[in-house]
Amino acid sequence: MKCNLVLGLNKWLRAIMLLLGVTAVSACSGFNGLGLDDFVPAGPANNRSQKPVASSSGAPTKPSSKLAVVSGREQIESRQQQLLGLEDKPLTAASVGYYMDVQYANLQQKLDDSIAVCVRHGNDIHITFSGSSTFSTANTKLNPPVQRALEGIASVLREYDKTLVIVAGHTDKQGAAGYNQRLSEQRALAVGEYMAGYQVGSERVLIMGFGDRQPISSNETAEGRAQNRRVELILKPIIAEPMFQ
């Protein structure tokens, strides 16, 4: 029993240290990804991945329903309102900060910075998967390290379920704009469906494709193009106040 008490105290001390670290990181908002005022029309989402993946119990499963591909703020707000209607105790202005802090600390423990970078952006959490580790050129198949990272993220999202998950896909500049738009949606769908297969409710997941419109590096080099081939997760709290100001 004495051993259990010591282990319990150590666990609480680690949690406190993680939360102290969150405060410092939260002040940095240098996110260069999804711009909520820069939507692009959603094209047809073809070739959606239907490959079964393992559930938390280890049994193969498929998402319970198709994920929605959205293209505008109104659709995101509409989904938030739907989720609010399902919540018995939605987050409030007083509780959202701590809730997202703890969720962020848990995600930090699950992620390897060489695979995905997790940062706070106001009350939101942004996770950007390294383009070089996520997809090859013209490919929507998730690489194994990304699959393992998504499994860790899904385990946190199942526990902290008061968040809307926006999955945003991006491509490099190679190829026609229409092709890149469809490819970005398919890559976002591959990520969203993988998480849904790990019991993240599909009603919480929205898919967006930005094609080649939001590069974070030069498209003139192979390294830059690899960085532009990325998927970003934006976790937005389901809060009783308006999401957008």
TORMARFI-575319 format. One record per residue (C-alpha): x, y, z; residue number from 1; residue in one letter. Coordinates in steps of 0.02 Angstrom, whole numbers, padded with zeros to 5 digits, always signed. Example, Ala and Ser with C-alpha at 12.3 -4.5 7.8 and 13.67 -1.06 7.14 Angstrom:
<vogu><xx>+00615</xx><yy>-00225</yy><zz>+00390</zz><k>1</k><r>a</r></vogu>
<vogu><xx>+00684</xx><yy>-00053</yy><zz>+00357</zz><k>2</k><r>s</r></vogu>
END
This chain:
<vogu><xx>+00000</xx><yy>+00000</yy><zz>+00000</zz><k>1</k><r>m</r></vogu>
<vogu><xx>+00145</xx><yy>+00118</yy><zz>+00040</zz><k>2</k><r>k</r></vogu>
<vogu><xx>+00215</xx><yy>+00082</yy><zz>-00134</zz><k>3</k><r>c</r></vogu>
<vogu><xx>+00047</xx><yy>+00125</yy><zz>-00214</zz><k>4</k><r>n</r></vogu>
<vogu><xx>+00042</xx><yy>+00289</yy><zz>-00119</zz><k>5</k><r>l</r></vogu>
<vogu><xx>+00215</xx><yy>+00338</yy><zz>-00181</zz><k>6</k><r>v</r></vogu>
<vogu><xx>+00171</xx><yy>+00293</yy><zz>-00360</zz><k>7</k><r>l</r></vogu>
<vogu><xx>+00013</xx><yy>+00397</yy><zz>-00346</zz><k>8</k><r>g</r></vogu>
<vogu><xx>+00109</xx><yy>+00548</yy><zz>-00282</zz><k>9</k><r>l</r></vogu>
<vogu><xx>+00235</xx><yy>+00531</yy><zz>-00423</zz><k>10</k><r>n</r></vogu>
<vogu><xx>+00094</xx><yy>+00528</yy><zz>-00551</zz><k>11</k><r>k</r></vogu>
<vogu><xx>+00020</xx><yy>+00688</yy><zz>-00481</zz><k>12</k><r>w</r></vogu>
<vogu><xx>+00190</xx><yy>+00773</yy><zz>-00479</zz><k>13</k><r>l</r></vogu>
<vogu><xx>+00218</xx><yy>+00729</yy><zz>-00662</zz><k>14</k><r>r</r></vogu>
<vogu><xx>+00046</xx><yy>+00797</yy><zz>-00707</zz><k>15</k><r>a</r></vogu>
<vogu><xx>+00083</xx><yy>+00961</yy><zz>-00617</zz><k>16</k><r>i</r></vogu>
<vogu><xx>+00250</xx><yy>+00980</yy><zz>-00707</zz><k>17</k><r>m</r></vogu>
<vogu><xx>+00166</xx><yy>+00948</yy><zz>-00875</zz><k>18</k><r>l</r></vogu>
<vogu><xx>+00035</xx><yy>+01080</yy><zz>-00841</zz><k>19</k><r>l</r></vogu>
<vogu><xx>+00168</xx><yy>+01206</yy><zz>-00792</zz><k>20</k><r>l</r></vogu>
<vogu><xx>+00252</xx><yy>+01172</yy><zz>-00958</zz><k>21</k><r>g</r></vogu>
<vogu><xx>+00087</xx><yy>+01198</yy><zz>-01049</zz><k>22</k><r>v</r></vogu>
<vogu><xx>+00074</xx><yy>+01377</yy><zz>-00990</zz><k>23</k><r>t</r></vogu>
<vogu><xx>+00238</xx><yy>+01423</yy><zz>-01072</zz><k>24</k><r>a</r></vogu>
<vogu><xx>+00198</xx><yy>+01335</yy><zz>-01235</zz><k>25</k><r>v</r></vogu>
<vogu><xx>+00022</xx><yy>+01406</yy><zz>-01244</zz><k>26</k><r>s</r></vogu>
<vogu><xx>+00092</xx><yy>+01581</yy><zz>-01258</zz><k>27</k><r>a</r></vogu>
<vogu><xx>+00174</xx><yy>+01534</yy><zz>-01424</zz><k>28</k><r>c</r></vogu>
<vogu><xx>+00049</xx><yy>+01545</yy><zz>-01567</zz><k>29</k><r>s</r></vogu>
<vogu><xx>+00164</xx><yy>+01528</yy><zz>-01716</zz><k>30</k><r>g</r></vogu>
<vogu><xx>+00048</xx><yy>+01410</yy><zz>-01808</zz><k>31</k><r>f</r></vogu>
<vogu><xx>+00066</xx><yy>+01422</yy><zz>-01995</zz><k>32</k><r>n</r></vogu>
<vogu><xx>-00071</xx><yy>+01305</yy><zz>-02050</zz><k>33</k><r>g</r></vogu>
<vogu><xx>-00261</xx><yy>+01306</yy><zz>-02063</zz><k>34</k><r>l</r></vogu>
<vogu><xx>-00333</xx><yy>+01480</yy><zz>-02088</zz><k>35</k><r>g</r></vogu>
<vogu><xx>-00517</xx><yy>+01480</yy><zz>-02042</zz><k>36</k><r>l</r></vogu>
<vogu><xx>-00547</xx><yy>+01627</yy><zz>-02160</zz><k>37</k><r>d</r></vogu>
<vogu><xx>-00463</xx><yy>+01540</yy><zz>-02308</zz><k>38</k><r>d</r></vogu>
<vogu><xx>-00576</xx><yy>+01397</yy><zz>-02357</zz><k>39</k><r>f</r></vogu>
<vogu><xx>-00580</xx><yy>+01315</yy><zz>-02526</zz><k>40</k><r>v</r></vogu>
<vogu><xx>-00728</xx><yy>+01228</yy><zz>-02606</zz><k>41</k><r>p</r></vogu>
<vogu><xx>-00740</xx><yy>+01044</yy><zz>-02562</zz><k>42</k><r>a</r></vogu>
<vogu><xx>-00726</xx><yy>+00936</yy><zz>-02717</zz><k>43</k><r>g</r></vogu>
<vogu><xx>-00784</xx><yy>+00756</yy><zz>-02735</zz><k>44</k><r>p</r></vogu>
<vogu><xx>-00705</xx><yy>+00642</yy><zz>-02606</zz><k>45</k><r>a</r></vogu>
<vogu><xx>-00661</xx><yy>+00493</yy><zz>-02712</zz><k>46</k><r>n</r></vogu>
<vogu><xx>-00571</xx><yy>+00332</yy><zz>-02667</zz><k>47</k><r>n</r></vogu>
<vogu><xx>-00606</xx><yy>+00344</yy><zz>-02482</zz><k>48</k><r>r</r></vogu>
<vogu><xx>-00506</xx><yy>+00218</yy><zz>-02385</zz><k>49</k><r>s</r></vogu>
<vogu><xx>-00613</xx><yy>+00075</yy><zz>-02322</zz><k>50</k><r>q</r></vogu>
<vogu><xx>-00475</xx><yy>-00034</yy><zz>-02254</zz><k>51</k><r>k</r></vogu>
<vogu><xx>-00521</xx><yy>-00102</yy><zz>-02082</zz><k>52</k><r>p</r></vogu>
<vogu><xx>-00410</xx><yy>-00052</yy><zz>-01939</zz><k>53</k><r>v</r></vogu>
<vogu><xx>-00393</xx><yy>-00115</yy><zz>-01762</zz><k>54</k><r>a</r></vogu>
<vogu><xx>-00506</xx><yy>-00050</yy><zz>-01625</zz><k>55</k><r>s</r></vogu>
<vogu><xx>-00447</xx><yy>-00015</yy><zz>-01449</zz><k>56</k><r>s</r></vogu>
<vogu><xx>-00487</xx><yy>-00196</yy><zz>-01409</zz><k>57</k><r>s</r></vogu>
<vogu><xx>-00380</xx><yy>-00257</yy><zz>-01554</zz><k>58</k><r>g</r></vogu>
<vogu><xx>-00525</xx><yy>-00312</yy><zz>-01664</zz><k>59</k><r>a</r></vogu>
<vogu><xx>-00536</xx><yy>-00243</yy><zz>-01841</zz><k>60</k><r>p</r></vogu>
<vogu><xx>-00674</xx><yy>-00116</yy><zz>-01866</zz><k>61</k><r>t</r></vogu>
<vogu><xx>-00730</xx><yy>+00018</yy><zz>-01989</zz><k>62</k><r>k</r></vogu>
<vogu><xx>-00793</xx><yy>+00194</yy><zz>-01957</zz><k>63</k><r>p</r></vogu>
<vogu><xx>-00977</xx><yy>+00192</yy><zz>-01910</zz><k>64</k><r>s</r></vogu>
<vogu><xx>-01023</xx><yy>+00318</yy><zz>-02045</zz><k>65</k><r>s</r></vogu>
<vogu><xx>-00945</xx><yy>+00421</yy><zz>-02183</zz><k>66</k><r>k</r></vogu>
<vogu><xx>-00850</xx><yy>+00574</yy><zz>-02128</zz><k>67</k><r>l</r></vogu>
<vogu><xx>-00911</xx><yy>+00744</yy><zz>-02185</zz><k>68</k><r>a</r></vogu>
<vogu><xx>-00805</xx><yy>+00846</yy><zz>-02306</zz><k>69</k><r>v</r></vogu>
<vogu><xx>-00834</xx><yy>+01031</yy><zz>-02269</zz><k>70</k><r>v</r></vogu>
<vogu><xx>-00776</xx><yy>+01192</yy><zz>-02348</zz><k>71</k><r>s</r></vogu>
<vogu><xx>-00833</xx><yy>+01336</yy><zz>-02239</zz><k>72</k><r>g</r></vogu>
<vogu><xx>-00852</xx><yy>+01411</yy><zz>-02067</zz><k>73</k><r>r</r></vogu>
<vogu><xx>-01041</xx><yy>+01391</yy><zz>-02068</zz><k>74</k><r>e</r></vogu>
<vogu><xx>-01026</xx><yy>+01203</yy><zz>-02083</zz><k>75</k><r>q</r></vogu>
<vogu><xx>-00905</xx><yy>+01195</yy><zz>-01938</zz><k>76</k><r>i</r></vogu>
<vogu><xx>-01018</xx><yy>+01303</yy><zz>-01830</zz><k>77</k><r>e</r></vogu>
<vogu><xx>-01168</xx><yy>+01195</yy><zz>-01878</zz><k>78</k><r>s</r></vogu>
<vogu><xx>-01078</xx><yy>+01037</yy><zz>-01823</zz><k>79</k><r>r</r></vogu>
<vogu><xx>-01027</xx><yy>+01120</yy><zz>-01660</zz><k>80</k><r>q</r></vogu>
<vogu><xx>-01209</xx><yy>+01161</yy><zz>-01625</zz><k>81</k><r>q</r></vogu>
<vogu><xx>-01258</xx><yy>+00981</yy><zz>-01660</zz><k>82</k><r>q</r></vogu>
<vogu><xx>-01125</xx><yy>+00919</yy><zz>-01539</zz><k>83</k><r>l</r></vogu>
<vogu><xx>-01180</xx><yy>+01044</yy><zz>-01407</zz><k>84</k><r>l</r></vogu>
<vogu><xx>-01354</xx><yy>+00969</yy><zz>-01417</zz><k>85</k><r>g</r></vogu>
<vogu><xx>-01280</xx><yy>+00800</yy><zz>-01372</zz><k>86</k><r>l</r></vogu>
<vogu><xx>-01178</xx><yy>+00863</yy><zz>-01224</zz><k>87</k><r>e</r></vogu>
<vogu><xx>-01251</xx><yy>+00851</yy><zz>-01048</zz><k>88</k><r>d</r></vogu>
<vogu><xx>-01115</xx><yy>+00965</yy><zz>-00978</zz><k>89</k><r>k</r></vogu>
<vogu><xx>-01028</xx><yy>+01063</yy><zz>-01116</zz><k>90</k><r>p</r></vogu>
<vogu><xx>-00871</xx><yy>+01160</yy><zz>-01081</zz><k>91</k><r>l</r></vogu>
<vogu><xx>-00887</xx><yy>+01339</yy><zz>-01022</zz><k>92</k><r>t</r></vogu>
<vogu><xx>-00773</xx><yy>+01490</yy><zz>-01027</zz><k>93</k><r>a</r></vogu>
<vogu><xx>-00722</xx><yy>+01448</yy><zz>-00849</zz><k>94</k><r>a</r></vogu>
<vogu><xx>-00681</xx><yy>+01265</yy><zz>-00881</zz><k>95</k><r>s</r></vogu>
<vogu><xx>-00615</xx><yy>+01259</yy><zz>-01059</zz><k>96</k><r>v</r></vogu>
<vogu><xx>-00437</xx><yy>+01318</yy><zz>-01021</zz><k>97</k><r>g</r></vogu>
<vogu><xx>-00398</xx><yy>+01183</yy><zz>-00894</zz><k>98</k><r>y</r></vogu>
<vogu><xx>-00485</xx><yy>+01048</yy><zz>-00999</zz><k>99</k><r>y</r></vogu>
<vogu><xx>-00380</xx><yy>+01089</yy><zz>-01152</zz><k>100</k><r>m</r></vogu>
<vogu><xx>-00222</xx><yy>+01106</yy><zz>-01047</zz><k>101</k><r>d</r></vogu>
<vogu><xx>-00239</xx><yy>+00930</yy><zz>-00980</zz><k>102</k><r>v</r></vogu>
<vogu><xx>-00284</xx><yy>+00860</yy><zz>-01151</zz><k>103</k><r>q</r></vogu>
<vogu><xx>-00132</xx><yy>+00948</yy><zz>-01225</zz><k>104</k><r>y</r></vogu>
<vogu><xx>-00018</xx><yy>+00876</yy><zz>-01090</zz><k>105</k><r>a</r></vogu>
<vogu><xx>-00082</xx><yy>+00701</yy><zz>-01127</zz><k>106</k><r>n</r></vogu>
<vogu><xx>-00055</xx><yy>+00723</yy><zz>-01314</zz><k>107</k><r>l</r></vogu>
<vogu><xx>+00123</xx><yy>+00784</yy><zz>-01284</zz><k>108</k><r>q</r></vogu>
<vogu><xx>+00160</xx><yy>+00621</yy><zz>-01195</zz><k>109</k><r>q</r></vogu>
<vogu><xx>+00097</xx><yy>+00519</yy><zz>-01343</zz><k>110</k><r>k</r></vogu>
<vogu><xx>+00185</xx><yy>+00609</yy><zz>-01486</zz><k>111</k><r>l</r></vogu>
<vogu><xx>+00360</xx><yy>+00605</yy><zz>-01557</zz><k>112</k><r>d</r></vogu>
<vogu><xx>+00411</xx><yy>+00777</yy><zz>-01622</zz><k>113</k><r>d</r></vogu>
<vogu><xx>+00495</xx><yy>+00697</yy><zz>-01772</zz><k>114</k><r>s</r></vogu>
<vogu><xx>+00323</xx><yy>+00632</yy><zz>-01827</zz><k>115</k><r>i</r></vogu>
<vogu><xx>+00202</xx><yy>+00766</yy><zz>-01769</zz><k>116</k><r>a</r></vogu>
<vogu><xx>+00215</xx><yy>+00936</yy><zz>-01685</zz><k>117</k><r>v</r></vogu>
<vogu><xx>+00081</xx><yy>+00982</yy><zz>-01558</zz><k>118</k><r>c</r></vogu>
<vogu><xx>+00053</xx><yy>+01163</yy><zz>-01506</zz><k>119</k><r>v</r></vogu>
<vogu><xx>-00079</xx><yy>+01267</yy><zz>-01418</zz><k>120</k><r>r</r></vogu>
<vogu><xx>-00163</xx><yy>+01405</yy><zz>-01516</zz><k>121</k><r>h</r></vogu>
<vogu><xx>-00280</xx><yy>+01496</yy><zz>-01398</zz><k>122</k><r>g</r></vogu>
<vogu><xx>-00406</xx><yy>+01368</yy><zz>-01337</zz><k>123</k><r>n</r></vogu>
<vogu><xx>-00369</xx><yy>+01256</yy><zz>-01486</zz><k>124</k><r>d</r></vogu>
<vogu><xx>-00239</xx><yy>+01119</yy><zz>-01505</zz><k>125</k><r>i</r></vogu>
<vogu><xx>-00149</xx><yy>+01101</yy><zz>-01673</zz><k>126</k><r>h</r></vogu>
<vogu><xx>-00058</xx><yy>+00943</yy><zz>-01724</zz><k>127</k><r>i</r></vogu>
<vogu><xx>+00044</xx><yy>+00949</yy><zz>-01884</zz><k>128</k><r>t</r></vogu>
<vogu><xx>+00111</xx><yy>+00787</yy><zz>-01957</zz><k>129</k><r>f</r></vogu>
<vogu><xx>+00279</xx><yy>+00802</yy><zz>-02041</zz><k>130</k><r>s</r></vogu>
<vogu><xx>+00250</xx><yy>+00790</yy><zz>-02228</zz><k>131</k><r>g</r></vogu>
<vogu><xx>+00401</xx><yy>+00680</yy><zz>-02256</zz><k>132</k><r>s</r></vogu>
<vogu><xx>+00337</xx><yy>+00550</yy><zz>-02131</zz><k>133</k><r>s</r></vogu>
<vogu><xx>+00153</xx><yy>+00551</yy><zz>-02178</zz><k>134</k><r>t</r></vogu>
<vogu><xx>+00133</xx><yy>+00521</yy><zz>-02365</zz><k>135</k><r>f</r></vogu>
<vogu><xx>+00239</xx><yy>+00489</yy><zz>-02518</zz><k>136</k><r>s</r></vogu>
<vogu><xx>+00210</xx><yy>+00589</yy><zz>-02678</zz><k>137</k><r>t</r></vogu>
<vogu><xx>+00035</xx><yy>+00560</yy><zz>-02752</zz><k>138</k><r>a</r></vogu>
<vogu><xx>-00006</xx><yy>+00435</yy><zz>-02615</zz><k>139</k><r>n</r></vogu>
<vogu><xx>-00142</xx><yy>+00425</yy><zz>-02482</zz><k>140</k><r>t</r></vogu>
<vogu><xx>-00074</xx><yy>+00275</yy><zz>-02387</zz><k>141</k><r>k</r></vogu>
<vogu><xx>-00023</xx><yy>+00319</yy><zz>-02209</zz><k>142</k><r>l</r></vogu>
<vogu><xx>+00153</xx><yy>+00271</yy><zz>-02162</zz><k>143</k><r>n</r></vogu>
<vogu><xx>+00170</xx><yy>+00156</yy><zz>-02009</zz><k>144</k><r>p</r></vogu>
<vogu><xx>+00245</xx><yy>+00289</yy><zz>-01892</zz><k>145</k><r>p</r></vogu>
<vogu><xx>+00096</xx><yy>+00401</yy><zz>-01926</zz><k>146</k><r>v</r></vogu>
<vogu><xx>-00025</xx><yy>+00259</yy><zz>-01893</zz><k>147</k><r>q</r></vogu>
<vogu><xx>+00055</xx><yy>+00230</yy><zz>-01723</zz><k>148</k><r>r</r></vogu>
<vogu><xx>+00046</xx><yy>+00416</yy><zz>-01684</zz><k>149</k><r>a</r></vogu>
<vogu><xx>-00138</xx><yy>+00421</yy><zz>-01732</zz><k>150</k><r>l</r></vogu>
<vogu><xx>-00174</xx><yy>+00275</yy><zz>-01618</zz><k>151</k><r>e</r></vogu>
<vogu><xx>-00100</xx><yy>+00374</yy><zz>-01474</zz><k>152</k><r>g</r></vogu>
<vogu><xx>-00199</xx><yy>+00529</yy><zz>-01522</zz><k>153</k><r>i</r></vogu>
<vogu><xx>-00358</xx><yy>+00427</yy><zz>-01535</zz><k>154</k><r>a</r></vogu>
<vogu><xx>-00334</xx><yy>+00358</yy><zz>-01359</zz><k>155</k><r>s</r></vogu>
<vogu><xx>-00328</xx><yy>+00537</yy><zz>-01292</zz><k>156</k><r>v</r></vogu>
<vogu><xx>-00476</xx><yy>+00595</yy><zz>-01398</zz><k>157</k><r>l</r></vogu>
<vogu><xx>-00582</xx><yy>+00452</yy><zz>-01332</zz><k>158</k><r>r</r></vogu>
<vogu><xx>-00550</xx><yy>+00511</yy><zz>-01154</zz><k>159</k><r>e</r></vogu>
<vogu><xx>-00567</xx><yy>+00697</yy><zz>-01192</zz><k>160</k><r>y</r></vogu>
<vogu><xx>-00720</xx><yy>+00692</yy><zz>-01302</zz><k>161</k><r>d</r></vogu>
<vogu><xx>-00777</xx><yy>+00872</yy><zz>-01287</zz><k>162</k><r>k</r></vogu>
<vogu><xx>-00679</xx><yy>+00924</yy><zz>-01441</zz><k>163</k><r>t</r></vogu>
<vogu><xx>-00721</xx><yy>+00943</yy><zz>-01625</zz><k>164</k><r>l</r></vogu>
<vogu><xx>-00583</xx><yy>+00871</yy><zz>-01735</zz><k>165</k><r>v</r></vogu>
<vogu><xx>-00548</xx><yy>+00959</yy><zz>-01900</zz><k>166</k><r>i</r></vogu>
<vogu><xx>-00432</xx><yy>+00860</yy><zz>-02014</zz><k>167</k><r>v</r></vogu>
<vogu><xx>-00352</xx><yy>+00971</yy><zz>-02147</zz><k>168</k><r>a</r></vogu>
<vogu><xx>-00257</xx><yy>+00897</yy><zz>-02294</zz><k>169</k><r>g</r></vogu>
<vogu><xx>-00123</xx><yy>+00987</yy><zz>-02396</zz><k>170</k><r>h</r></vogu>
<vogu><xx>-00019</xx><yy>+00943</yy><zz>-02550</zz><k>171</k><r>t</r></vogu>
<vogu><xx>+00135</xx><yy>+01008</yy><zz>-02637</zz><k>172</k><r>d</r></vogu>
<vogu><xx>+00123</xx><yy>+01109</yy><zz>-02798</zz><k>173</k><r>k</r></vogu>
<vogu><xx>+00154</xx><yy>+00966</yy><zz>-02918</zz><k>174</k><r>q</r></vogu>
<vogu><xx>+00003</xx><yy>+00918</yy><zz>-03022</zz><k>175</k><r>g</r></vogu>
<vogu><xx>-00153</xx><yy>+01013</yy><zz>-03075</zz><k>176</k><r>a</r></vogu>
<vogu><xx>-00248</xx><yy>+01115</yy><zz>-02947</zz><k>177</k><r>a</r></vogu>
<vogu><xx>-00404</xx><yy>+01006</yy><zz>-02959</zz><k>178</k><r>g</r></vogu>
<vogu><xx>-00304</xx><yy>+00847</yy><zz>-02936</zz><k>179</k><r>y</r></vogu>
<vogu><xx>-00214</xx><yy>+00921</yy><zz>-02785</zz><k>180</k><r>n</r></vogu>
<vogu><xx>-00381</xx><yy>+00974</yy><zz>-02709</zz><k>181</k><r>q</r></vogu>
<vogu><xx>-00449</xx><yy>+00797</yy><zz>-02720</zz><k>182</k><r>r</r></vogu>
<vogu><xx>-00286</xx><yy>+00723</yy><zz>-02658</zz><k>183</k><r>l</r></vogu>
<vogu><xx>-00285</xx><yy>+00838</yy><zz>-02505</zz><k>184</k><r>s</r></vogu>
<vogu><xx>-00461</xx><yy>+00782</yy><zz>-02461</zz><k>185</k><r>e</r></vogu>
<vogu><xx>-00417</xx><yy>+00599</yy><zz>-02483</zz><k>186</k><r>q</r></vogu>
<vogu><xx>-00266</xx><yy>+00619</yy><zz>-02369</zz><k>187</k><r>r</r></vogu>
<vogu><xx>-00371</xx><yy>+00703</yy><zz>-02237</zz><k>188</k><r>a</r></vogu>
<vogu><xx>-00500</xx><yy>+00564</yy><zz>-02254</zz><k>189</k><r>l</r></vogu>
<vogu><xx>-00365</xx><yy>+00432</yy><zz>-02233</zz><k>190</k><r>a</r></vogu>
<vogu><xx>-00317</xx><yy>+00511</yy><zz>-02067</zz><k>191</k><r>v</r></vogu>
<vogu><xx>-00496</xx><yy>+00541</yy><zz>-02010</zz><k>192</k><r>g</r></vogu>
<vogu><xx>-00553</xx><yy>+00366</yy><zz>-02051</zz><k>193</k><r>e</r></vogu>
<vogu><xx>-00403</xx><yy>+00290</yy><zz>-01964</zz><k>194</k><r>y</r></vogu>
<vogu><xx>-00449</xx><yy>+00381</yy><zz>-01804</zz><k>195</k><r>m</r></vogu>
<vogu><xx>-00633</xx><yy>+00336</yy><zz>-01825</zz><k>196</k><r>a</r></vogu>
<vogu><xx>-00577</xx><yy>+00155</yy><zz>-01835</zz><k>197</k><r>g</r></vogu>
<vogu><xx>-00501</xx><yy>+00179</yy><zz>-01663</zz><k>198</k><r>y</r></vogu>
<vogu><xx>-00668</xx><yy>+00232</yy><zz>-01589</zz><k>199</k><r>q</r></vogu>
<vogu><xx>-00658</xx><yy>+00420</yy><zz>-01612</zz><k>200</k><r>v</r></vogu>
<vogu><xx>-00840</xx><yy>+00462</yy><zz>-01651</zz><k>201</k><r>g</r></vogu>
<vogu><xx>-00861</xx><yy>+00509</yy><zz>-01833</zz><k>202</k><r>s</r></vogu>
<vogu><xx>-00986</xx><yy>+00644</yy><zz>-01782</zz><k>203</k><r>e</r></vogu>
<vogu><xx>-00839</xx><yy>+00736</yy><zz>-01704</zz><k>204</k><r>r</r></vogu>
<vogu><xx>-00729</xx><yy>+00730</yy><zz>-01860</zz><k>205</k><r>v</r></vogu>
<vogu><xx>-00739</xx><yy>+00853</yy><zz>-02006</zz><k>206</k><r>l</r></vogu>
<vogu><xx>-00631</xx><yy>+00839</yy><zz>-02162</zz><k>207</k><r>i</r></vogu>
<vogu><xx>-00557</xx><yy>+00985</yy><zz>-02258</zz><k>208</k><r>m</r></vogu>
<vogu><xx>-00446</xx><yy>+00992</yy><zz>-02412</zz><k>209</k><r>g</r></vogu>
<vogu><xx>-00338</xx><yy>+01142</yy><zz>-02454</zz><k>210</k><r>f</r></vogu>
<vogu><xx>-00246</xx><yy>+01072</yy><zz>-02604</zz><k>211</k><r>g</r></vogu>
<vogu><xx>-00084</xx><yy>+01167</yy><zz>-02635</zz><k>212</k><r>d</r></vogu>
<vogu><xx>-00150</xx><yy>+01335</yy><zz>-02574</zz><k>213</k><r>r</r></vogu>
<vogu><xx>-00062</xx><yy>+01341</yy><zz>-02405</zz><k>214</k><r>q</r></vogu>
<vogu><xx>+00121</xx><yy>+01290</yy><zz>-02427</zz><k>215</k><r>p</r></vogu>
<vogu><xx>+00233</xx><yy>+01302</yy><zz>-02274</zz><k>216</k><r>i</r></vogu>
<vogu><xx>+00393</xx><yy>+01279</yy><zz>-02373</zz><k>217</k><r>s</r></vogu>
<vogu><xx>+00462</xx><yy>+01304</yy><zz>-02549</zz><k>218</k><r>s</r></vogu>
<vogu><xx>+00392</xx><yy>+01193</yy><zz>-02686</zz><k>219</k><r>n</r></vogu>
<vogu><xx>+00556</xx><yy>+01211</yy><zz>-02781</zz><k>220</k><r>e</r></vogu>
<vogu><xx>+00647</xx><yy>+01077</yy><zz>-02680</zz><k>221</k><r>t</r></vogu>
<vogu><xx>+00608</xx><yy>+00896</yy><zz>-02637</zz><k>222</k><r>a</r></vogu>
<vogu><xx>+00625</xx><yy>+00935</yy><zz>-02452</zz><k>223</k><r>e</r></vogu>
<vogu><xx>+00506</xx><yy>+01082</yy><zz>-02464</zz><k>224</k><r>g</r></vogu>
<vogu><xx>+00377</xx><yy>+00982</yy><zz>-02560</zz><k>225</k><r>r</r></vogu>
<vogu><xx>+00386</xx><yy>+00844</yy><zz>-02430</zz><k>226</k><r>a</r></vogu>
<vogu><xx>+00345</xx><yy>+00971</yy><zz>-02294</zz><k>227</k><r>q</r></vogu>
<vogu><xx>+00197</xx><yy>+01036</yy><zz>-02394</zz><k>228</k><r>n</r></vogu>
<vogu><xx>+00124</xx><yy>+00859</yy><zz>-02408</zz><k>229</k><r>r</r></vogu>
<vogu><xx>+00049</xx><yy>+00861</yy><zz>-02234</zz><k>230</k><r>r</r></vogu>
<vogu><xx>-00107</xx><yy>+00837</yy><zz>-02131</zz><k>231</k><r>v</r></vogu>
<vogu><xx>-00154</xx><yy>+00949</yy><zz>-01986</zz><k>232</k><r>e</r></vogu>
<vogu><xx>-00274</xx><yy>+00910</yy><zz>-01844</zz><k>233</k><r>l</r></vogu>
<vogu><xx>-00362</xx><yy>+01057</yy><zz>-01762</zz><k>234</k><r>i</r></vogu>
<vogu><xx>-00447</xx><yy>+01011</yy><zz>-01598</zz><k>235</k><r>l</r></vogu>
<vogu><xx>-00581</xx><yy>+01138</yy><zz>-01553</zz><k>236</k><r>k</r></vogu>
<vogu><xx>-00670</xx><yy>+01132</yy><zz>-01386</zz><k>237</k><r>p</r></vogu>
<vogu><xx>-00857</xx><yy>+01102</yy><zz>-01388</zz><k>238</k><r>i</r></vogu>
<vogu><xx>-00901</xx><yy>+01254</yy><zz>-01286</zz><k>239</k><r>i</r></vogu>
<vogu><xx>-01066</xx><yy>+01333</yy><zz>-01241</zz><k>240</k><r>a</r></vogu>
<vogu><xx>-01003</xx><yy>+01502</yy><zz>-01306</zz><k>241</k><r>e</r></vogu>
<vogu><xx>-00984</xx><yy>+01542</yy><zz>-01492</zz><k>242</k><r>p</r></vogu>
<vogu><xx>-00832</xx><yy>+01459</yy><zz>-01573</zz><k>243</k><r>m</r></vogu>
<vogu><xx>-00791</xx><yy>+01610</yy><zz>-01682</zz><k>244</k><r>f</r></vogu>
<vogu><xx>-00785</xx><yy>+01789</yy><zz>-01622</zz><k>245</k><r>q</r></vogu>
END
